[in-house]
């Protein structure tokens, strides 16, 4: 086999292997038919026959364009050789709907988690505040007991002075609350020997 024949065979093989879709087949058929008509019109036809061949090529091209346009509009997957699978399409729609529903549920869980996390942060902050408040009350409690132990008995003014509280305010009210709590627990009582304004530790 000569090199020219080998080249022609390879070209035919490459052309045939390139035709893998309906669109490629249409183009291939049109090219073959136009090649034949063009060869005939140039070599074997003349006059009216040549005009007929020319119009035939134009009509064939127009028909190809019309077919491609119709397929592109109504069945675009057919141009690539694909076939519409209704079951597969329904399955894909179901999978897509499941994925969207799962995403919505995940978003809801994430929002609920963030809400709970914010509540936990607020509770932790409140616990810290309450712990600080309890620590201050315990400190005031211990200091009042130490003052009464050292003095024997003391008026409210003495207690406030020793605690370095000179004006009414939250600290003043807190001392009154602590004195009331100590009295309720039976740890502090009025020193009647010096008058009702004096406080003293309860004798046991």
C-alpha angles and dihedrals in degrees: 000000000000123000090249092057091047090052092050091049092050091049091052091048092050092048093049092046090051091060099087103132136050089249091054090048092052091050092046093051092047092050092049094047092045090048091053093045091045091051092048094046091049099043113018107022131070140172115353093004091056090051090050091052091049093050089046090056091049092048091048091052091047091049090051091050091049092050093048092048092049092048092046090053102040106020109017092162089062091066089065094043094254124140122217111243111201093191092051090046091051090048091050091050090050091049091048092050090048091050092050091048091048090049090051091050091048090051090050092049090047091051091048090049091051090049092051090046091053090050090050091051090050091048092049090050090049091049091052090049092049091047090053090047092050090048091052092047091049090049092050089046092053093044093051091050090048091049093050091045092052097043099035089221134007140181123241089257091055091049092048091048093050089049089050092241112140105160136051113259142105093313091051091049090048092056090050089050091049092049090050090049092049090049090050090051090051094243096113131037140171116277099230092180090069098031135277094285093071126087126204139173114270111256114234 
